[in-house]
Amino acid sequence: MKVVILGCGRVGSTVGRMLDERGHAVTIIDRNEQQFKRLGERFRGETIRGVGIDEDVLRQAGLESADLFVAVTNGDNTNIMASQIAKEVFGVAHVITRIYDPVREQLYQGLGLDTYCPTTVQSQLIVDKIQERAAARPRP
């Protein structure tokens, strides 16, 4: 599978390495070339320094033939815009978008983006842990 990832921070680099290890063709875009060091020496994919909402950069990354686009920068606006470009302009079949703001996540899910919100996921994990401890606590 050909995968283009926007953002080479902790999540983008980890997803990129994992997919590369599983034999997928991975290209990662980031505006900061230093971020590519996170990929390590074994990474066989491609790296492109550039802005992920620039159509020329996305074209250079091979987005028109990608099976999957993943947007995981620190900015909701960048992730949303790049994902919409990937889906609408380049016709990428599967687009995954990280959105930190839960309200915006629901809005963009309604518009057809496959989103996930770390704020919601982490909050649910914390509440689940609290509930587990409360249930395990002996009652007086």
C-alpha positions as CSV (number, residue, x, y, z in Angstrom):
1,M,0.0,0.0,0.0
2,K,1.3,3.5,-0.8
3,V,0.9,5.8,2.2
4,V,1.6,9.6,2.5
5,I,1.9,11.0,6.0
6,L,1.8,14.7,6.8
7,G,3.8,15.4,10.0
8,C,6.9,13.7,11.2
9,G,6.4,14.3,15.0
10,R,6.0,11.5,17.5
11,V,2.9,10.0,15.9
12,G,3.7,10.5,12.2
13,S,7.2,9.1,12.6
14,T,6.0,6.1,14.6
15,V,3.2,5.3,12.1
16,G,5.7,5.8,9.3
17,R,8.2,3.4,10.8
18,M,5.6,0.8,11.6
19,L,4.1,0.8,8.1
20,D,7.6,0.8,6.5
21,E,8.6,-2.2,8.6
22,R,5.4,-4.0,7.3
23,G,6.5,-3.4,3.7
24,H,4.3,-0.5,2.8
25,A,5.6,2.3,0.6
26,V,5.7,5.3,2.9
27,T,6.4,9.0,2.1
28,I,6.5,11.5,5.0
29,I,6.1,15.3,4.6
30,D,7.3,17.8,7.2
31,R,8.3,21.4,7.0
32,N,11.2,20.8,9.4
33,E,13.8,18.5,8.0
34,Q,15.2,17.8,11.5
35,Q,12.0,15.9,12.3
36,F,13.1,13.2,9.8
37,K,15.8,12.1,12.3
38,R,12.9,10.5,14.3
39,L,12.6,7.9,11.6
40,G,15.9,6.3,12.3
41,E,18.4,4.7,10.0
42,R,16.3,1.7,9.0
43,F,13.5,3.8,7.5
44,R,13.4,3.0,3.7
45,G,10.6,5.3,2.8
46,E,10.8,8.8,1.3
47,T,10.9,12.1,3.1
48,I,9.9,15.5,1.6
49,R,10.5,18.8,3.2
50,G,7.6,21.1,2.5
51,V,4.2,22.5,3.5
52,G,1.5,19.8,3.4
53,I,-1.2,22.1,2.0
54,D,0.9,22.9,-1.0
55,E,-0.4,20.9,-4.0
56,D,3.0,20.8,-5.6
57,V,4.5,19.2,-2.4
58,L,1.6,16.7,-2.3
59,R,2.1,15.9,-5.9
60,Q,5.9,15.4,-5.3
61,A,4.9,13.0,-2.5
62,G,3.0,11.0,-5.0
63,L,-0.4,11.7,-3.5
64,E,-2.2,11.1,-6.8
65,S,-1.3,7.4,-6.6
66,A,-1.6,7.0,-2.8
67,D,-3.9,4.5,-1.2
68,L,-3.9,6.3,2.1
69,F,-3.2,9.9,3.4
70,V,-2.6,10.5,7.1
71,A,-2.5,14.1,8.5
72,V,-1.0,14.3,12.0
73,T,0.6,17.7,12.3
74,N,0.1,19.7,15.5
75,G,-2.4,22.0,13.7
76,D,-6.1,21.1,13.3
77,N,-6.4,23.6,10.4
78,T,-3.5,22.2,8.5
79,N,-4.7,18.6,9.0
80,I,-8.2,19.4,7.9
81,M,-7.2,21.4,4.9
82,A,-4.6,18.9,3.7
83,S,-7.0,16.1,4.2
84,Q,-9.7,17.8,2.2
85,I,-7.2,18.5,-0.6
86,A,-6.1,14.8,-0.5
87,K,-9.7,13.6,-0.8
88,E,-11.2,16.2,-3.1
89,V,-8.3,17.3,-5.4
90,F,-6.2,14.1,-5.5
91,G,-9.0,11.6,-5.0
92,V,-7.3,9.6,-2.2
93,A,-9.7,6.8,-1.2
94,H,-8.8,6.7,2.5
95,V,-7.8,9.8,4.5
96,I,-7.2,9.8,8.3
97,T,-7.2,13.2,10.1
98,R,-6.1,14.0,13.6
99,I,-8.2,16.8,15.1
100,Y,-7.6,17.9,18.7
101,D,-10.8,19.8,19.1
102,P,-13.7,17.4,19.8
103,V,-16.3,19.8,18.5
104,R,-14.5,20.3,15.2
105,E,-13.9,16.5,15.0
106,Q,-17.6,15.8,15.0
107,L,-18.2,18.6,12.4
108,Y,-15.6,17.2,10.0
109,Q,-16.7,13.6,10.6
110,G,-20.1,14.7,9.4
111,L,-18.5,16.1,6.2
112,G,-17.0,12.7,5.4
113,L,-13.5,12.8,6.9
114,D,-12.2,9.8,8.8
115,T,-11.1,11.6,12.0
116,Y,-9.8,10.8,15.4
117,C,-9.5,13.1,18.3
118,P,-6.7,12.3,20.9
119,T,-8.5,14.7,23.3
120,T,-11.6,12.4,23.3
121,V,-9.6,9.2,23.2
122,Q,-7.4,10.1,26.2
123,S,-10.3,11.5,28.2
124,Q,-12.2,8.3,27.7
125,L,-9.2,6.2,28.8
126,I,-8.9,8.3,32.0
127,V,-12.6,8.1,32.8
128,D,-12.4,4.3,32.2
129,K,-9.5,4.0,34.6
130,I,-11.3,6.0,37.2
131,Q,-14.4,3.9,36.8
132,E,-12.4,0.7,37.1
133,R,-10.8,1.9,40.4
134,A,-14.1,3.0,41.7
135,A,-15.7,-0.4,40.9
136,A,-12.7,-2.2,42.5
137,R,-12.8,-0.2,45.7
138,P,-14.4,-2.0,48.7
139,R,-17.6,-0.4,49.9
140,P,-17.9,0.4,53.6
